């Protein structure tokens, strides 16, 4: 779920930051920067994940992406997803994408409840 959300947000240019490089790799790198900054600002640190890449998100054609990490990192990722989705959803104008983000938000909140 987490990897799919990150990839979907990257695919929909939600991590574009004014760069002229619109590659998925650059968008995943920017997403990682957002996650790491959020962790730093909340006084937390991921234990087993060090970046978002195609390999680390198991993002291959014909398969479902996933994050292979410690449970504590999954909790951090879910909390960050809630934060970043709430933040970006406000500025999204596309109704379909806004609805998809709403479903992702519900999934992240539900996953977090499940872990508590």
C-alpha positions in Angstrom: 0.0 0.0 0.0 2.7 2.5 1.0 4.8 1.9 -2.1 1.8 2.2 -4.3 0.8 5.5 -2.8 4.3 6.9 -3.2 4.5 5.8 -6.8 1.1 7.1 -7.6 1.9 10.5 -6.1 5.2 10.5 -8.1 3.4 9.5 -11.3 0.9 12.4 -10.8 3.7 14.9 -10.4 2.9 15.7 -6.8 6.6 15.8 -5.9 7.7 18.1 -8.7 9.6 20.9 -7.3 10.4 23.2 -10.3 13.0 20.9 -11.7 13.0 20.3 -15.4 13.7 16.5 -14.9 10.3 14.8 -14.7 11.7 11.3 -14.4 10.2 8.8 -11.9 13.7 8.4 -10.4 14.0 12.2 -9.7 10.4 12.3 -8.3 11.1 9.4 -6.0 14.3 11.1 -4.8 12.3 14.2 -4.1 9.6 12.2 -2.3 12.4 10.7 -0.2 13.7 14.2 0.6 10.2 15.2 1.8 9.9 12.0 3.9 13.4 12.5 5.5 12.7 16.2 6.2 9.4 15.3 7.8 11.2 12.6 10.0 13.8 15.1 11.0 11.3 17.8 11.9 9.3 15.3 14.0 12.4 14.0 15.8 12.2 10.6 14.2 14.6 8.5 12.1 13.9 5.6 9.8 15.7 2.4 10.8 15.8 0.2 7.8 14.9 2.3 4.7 17.4 4.8 3.2 15.8 6.0 0.0 12.9 5.5 -2.4 14.1 3.9 -5.6 12.5 1.5 -8.1 14.4 -1.4 -6.5 13.6 -0.5 -2.9 9.9 0.0 -3.7 10.0 -3.2 -5.8 8.5 -1.2 -8.7 8.6 -3.5 -11.6 6.4 -3.9 -14.7 3.7 -6.5 -14.0 4.0 -6.7 -10.3 2.7 -4.9 -7.2 5.1 -2.5 -5.5 5.9 -2.9 -1.8 8.2 -1.5 0.8 10.3 -4.1 2.7 11.2 -2.5 6.0 10.8 -2.7 9.8 7.4 -2.2 11.3 8.5 1.0 12.9 9.4 2.4 9.5 6.0 1.4 8.2 4.4 3.4 11.0 6.6 6.4 10.1 5.7 6.0 6.4 2.0 5.9 7.2 2.2 9.0 9.4 4.1 10.8 6.7 1.6 9.7 4.0 -1.2 11.2 6.1 0.7 14.4 6.5 1.8 14.7 2.8 -1.6 13.7 1.4 -3.5 16.2 3.6 -1.0 18.9 2.5 -1.0 18.2 -1.2 -4.7 17.3 -1.5 -5.7 20.9 -0.8 -4.0 22.2 -3.9 -5.1 19.4 -6.3 -7.7 20.6 -8.8 -8.3 17.4 -10.7 -11.4 15.9 -9.1 -10.5 12.3 -9.9 -7.0 12.7 -8.4 -8.5 14.5 -5.3 -10.8 11.5 -4.8 -8.0 9.0 -5.2 -5.9 10.9 -2.6 -8.9 10.8 -0.3 -9.1 7.0 -0.6 -5.3 6.9 0.0 -5.7 9.0 3.1 -8.4 6.7 4.4 -6.1 3.7 3.8 -3.2 5.3 5.5 -5.3 6.3 8.5 -6.7 2.8 8.7 -3.3 1.2 8.4 -2.1 3.5 11.3 -5.0 2.5 13.5 -4.3 -1.1 12.7 -0.7 -0.7 14.0 -1.6 1.1 17.3 
